[in-house]
């Protein structure tokens, strides 16, 4: 009989979180029909998997135009990503 294998998981405790931030996370989770834990897990997963943009230097041209496509590697448009971050 085959058993399902589950990826290893770990726990994380966040201390000294501003009360306003916690309340915003609670509201955001409620809007998405999720628990706060599930909402925060999704936020952390996306943040960890999203490639960081290249550092901006004074010689870089238009930073805004290069930033517009930085979420494409994650399969999202910038608008879709911002909607997810804002909780729209």
Legacy VTK file of the C-alpha trace (Angstrom):
# vtk DataFile Version 3.0
C-alpha trace
ASCII
DATASET POLYDATA
POINTS 88 float
0.000 0.000 0.000
1.377 3.409 -0.988
1.167 6.216 1.493
1.060 9.859 0.569
4.164 11.805 1.332
3.737 15.304 2.643
6.340 18.018 2.309
8.089 18.870 5.524
6.637 21.894 7.233
7.810 24.092 10.036
6.393 26.742 12.306
7.224 30.398 12.618
6.364 32.796 15.422
6.199 36.529 14.750
6.664 38.654 17.826
6.066 42.376 18.316
3.710 42.685 15.355
1.943 46.034 15.342
-1.740 45.687 16.317
-2.811 47.624 13.214
-0.947 45.177 10.967
-2.545 42.214 12.709
-6.001 43.774 12.272
-5.354 44.429 8.578
-4.271 40.814 8.116
-7.427 39.630 9.895
-9.630 41.763 7.625
-7.749 40.666 4.514
-8.117 37.006 5.488
-11.846 37.463 6.098
-12.269 39.094 2.671
-10.613 36.058 1.104
-12.629 33.612 3.217
-9.486 32.245 4.869
-8.070 31.951 8.319
-5.363 34.440 9.233
-2.877 31.582 9.275
-3.772 30.530 5.717
-3.661 34.125 4.476
-0.259 34.781 6.044
1.038 31.458 4.703
0.032 32.529 1.177
1.632 35.970 1.580
4.898 34.447 2.804
4.916 31.809 0.072
4.424 34.379 -2.683
7.031 36.687 -1.170
9.574 33.888 -0.898
8.968 32.567 -4.436
8.859 35.930 -6.197
12.208 36.771 -7.787
13.756 39.939 -6.458
14.293 42.720 -8.975
17.807 43.592 -10.013
19.291 46.407 -7.930
18.673 49.842 -9.373
21.717 51.920 -10.167
22.043 55.523 -11.224
22.871 54.347 -14.729
19.615 52.408 -15.054
17.136 54.106 -17.341
13.478 54.081 -16.482
13.104 51.998 -13.310
9.312 51.982 -13.589
9.369 50.297 -16.988
11.695 47.569 -15.725
9.571 47.057 -12.591
6.372 46.600 -14.601
7.350 43.112 -15.708
8.959 41.803 -12.540
5.924 39.660 -11.581
5.765 37.895 -14.964
8.203 35.232 -13.764
5.598 34.358 -11.134
2.850 34.181 -13.766
1.093 37.382 -12.740
0.719 40.823 -14.179
1.719 43.709 -11.942
-1.959 44.673 -11.641
-2.892 41.129 -10.554
-0.100 41.110 -8.002
-1.088 44.503 -6.590
-4.740 43.417 -6.363
-3.648 40.358 -4.402
-1.449 42.443 -2.080
-4.236 44.997 -1.484
-6.783 42.239 -1.005
-9.065 43.443 -3.841
LINES 1 89
88 0 1 2 3 4 5 6 7 8 9 10 11 12 13 14 15 16 17 18 19 20 21 22 23 24 25 26 27 28 29 30 31 32 33 34 35 36 37 38 39 40 41 42 43 44 45 46 47 48 49 50 51 52 53 54 55 56 57 58 59 60 61 62 63 64 65 66 67 68 69 70 71 72 73 74 75 76 77 78 79 80 81 82 83 84 85 86 87
